[in-house]
Every structure is written in structure tokens, then in C-alpha cells.
Amino acid sequence: GYHLQHFYDLLARSQIALYEGDADDALRQLDAGWRDLKGSLALQIQLVRINMHHLRGRAAVARRREETEAGRRARLAVAARAARVLERQDAQWAAPLAAALRAALAVQGGQRDGARVALSAAVEGFRDCDMALFHATARRRHGELVGGAAGLAEVAEADDWMRVHGVVSPDRMTALLMPGF
């Protein structure tokens, strides 16, 4: 059968691939394991559902390889579906995850102002939910979008916070948790 150990294995392997910068491998693993995950009814567990849809959305926005326009639209549709699933959850912590995906989608659609608005909502939501690492990576992305001296200061503050809390590579951690920018 399919058990929670299988979910954690899929979650871990896919996140390792994203951390290493291999979104294609993360998407392959998620696609290969999704049917069994869904068939097991594990997605009925809210924690599993939120984590897996968020991961699938992150992997979709992280992919940057050459692709056809139809392939790009399909990939971004996966991320948009994941954001919609997250937005429908009755869990406060799902909202900033959705906002972060919306920000990445806006960046990839060339809508920098929309990305800043969505990213600000994500930063605030992560803070309100005490999701400190996500908060730091969202602040880092916000600083990158804002740019200038204020943006550089925000990136430096986020990086400093991550290093103080044991993150060896703030850049790779940001690419894992807030990809697509």
C-alpha cells in the first residue's frame, strides 16, 4: 500500500531536487508519484494536500529550461491550479503559500507590480503564521524585486537571519522555498 512514509519520501526527494536546482527532476518525481499519492487518499489529509500542492506549484514555477509556448502555458497552469487549491484551504498558513506562488506567476508573466503586491501579502502572512524561514525567503525575494538600496538591505537582512539560524546557502534555500523569480 501507500503510506505516509511514501508521502514523506516523495516530499523529501522532490525538495532535494529543487534545492539542487533540478526542477525537471522534481516534476518527474511528482508526476510519477502523484497517481499513487492520490489513490491512497493521503491528499484527504490537509497537511499532505497543502504540502504537496505547494511543492507541485513550486516545482512548476522553478522550471526554466527551454520549452514550447504550449509547454510553458501548461507548466504555469499547474502552478495556478496549485495556488487555487491552497486558496481554498481552511488553514491560515496556506494563504501565504498561495500568495508566494501567485507572486512567482506574476513575475513570469512580466507583471512586476502584481508580483510585489502578492509577495507583500506572502511576507505578511508568513509573519502572522510564525513561518520564519518562509518569511525570510519571501523578504529576500521582495528585496530583489524592489531593488535599489532598500531592496539590497532587505536581502542582506534576510540572508543574515538565515545564516544565524543555520542556513548554509540562503540563495539555495530561497530557490527551494520561493522559486520562479
N, C-alpha and C positions, 0 to 999 in steps of 0.2 A: 504494500500500500504506500500511499504518500502521506508522510507525517511532517510535523513541524520541523524536524531535523532537515528534511529535504528543502523546506522553505528557507531555513537559515543558511543552508549550503548554497542555494541559488542566489540569495541576497548577498552573501559574502563574496562568492566568485564574481558576480556581476559588478559589485562595488570595487573589488580589486582591479578588474579590467578598466573601469572608469578612472580609478586613481592612477593607473599606469598610462592613461591616455588612449586606451583602446576601446572606443565606443562601439566599434563594429563587433568586437568580441562580446562586449556586454549585451548588445542587442541580440546577437546569435544565441547566447546562453538564455536570455529571457524568452526569446521566441521558442527555443527548443523546450524549455521547461514550463511555459505558460499553460499549455493544454493540461498537463498533469496537475499543475497547481490549481487550475480552475476546476478540474474534475474531482479533486479531493475535497472540494468545498471549503478549503482553507481561506479563500477570499471572502467567505462569510464572516470571518474574524476581522473586526475593524482594524486592528493593529496591522495585520497582514495585508489587508486591502490597501490601506493608506501607504504603507511602506513600499509595496510592490508597484502600485500605480505611480507613485512619486519616482521610484527608481526607473521605471519604464520611460516616464517623461524625461527624466534627466538624461538617460542614455540616448533618447531620440534627439534632444537639442544639442547634445555633445558631439554628435556625428558631424564631421566636417569634410569627409572625403568627397572626391568628385562624384557627382550623381546627376541624373537627368532631372529636368524640372518636375516631371511627374513623380520621381522618386523623392525629391525634396518635399513636394507637397504632401505626399503620403507620410513621410517621416514627421513632418510638423503636425500633421493631423493626429498622429499617435500622441504627441506631446499635448496637443489641445484637448484630446479626449481624456488624458490623464488629469489635466487641470480641472476639467469639468467633474470628473469623479471625485476629486479632492474637495472641490467646492460644495458638493452635495453631502459631504460627511458631517455628521453631528459631533464634531470634535474640533475644539478651538485650534489645536495645533495643526490641523490640515489646511486651514485657510492661508497661513503664510507660505506653506509649501506650494500651494496653488499659485499664489501671487508671484513666487520666485519663478515658477515655470512660465507664467504669463509675461514676466519681465524678459526672460530669455527669448520667448517667441516674438516679443515686440522688437528686441534688438535684431533678431534675424530677419524681421520684416522691415527693417530700416526705420522703425518708429522710436527714436531715442527718447522723446518726451514721454511717450506711453511707458517705455521701459523704466524711466526714472520714477514715475508715479507708482507703478506696480512694485518696483524694488523698494520704494519708501514704505509701502504697505507691508511688504515682507519683513523689512527691518523692524518695524514697529510690532508686527505680530510675533516674530521670533523673540523679541524682548519681553513682550507681555506673557508669553508662554514659557519663559525661562529656558529657551533653547539657545544657550550661549554660543555654541560652536556655529550653529546655523546663523545666529545673529552676527557673529564676527565675519563670516564669509559673505553674508549679504551686505554688510557695511563696506567690506573690501570692494565688492562689485559696484556698490553705489559710488564709492570714491573714484573708481575707474571711469564710471560714466560721467560724473561731474567734472572731473579733470581739474586742471589748474592747481594752485597751491592748496586750496581747501580739499580737493579730491586726493592729492598726494598725502596730505595729513591724515585723512580718513583711512587710506590704505595702510599707512605706517602704523596707525593706532590698532587697526585690526590685526596686522601682522604681529605686532608686539604682543597683543593679547594672546594670539595663538601660540607664539613661541613660549611665553610664560607658562602656558597650560600644556606644554609638551608636544606641540605640533612641530615636527621637524621641517616640513615643507608647506608653509602657508599657501603657496601657489598651487601645489598639487591638491591640497585639501579643499581649496576653493574650487578647483576644477572638478573635484568629486561632488561636492555638495551644491555648487552653484554654476553648473556648466552652461555653455551656449552663448557666452558673451564675447 
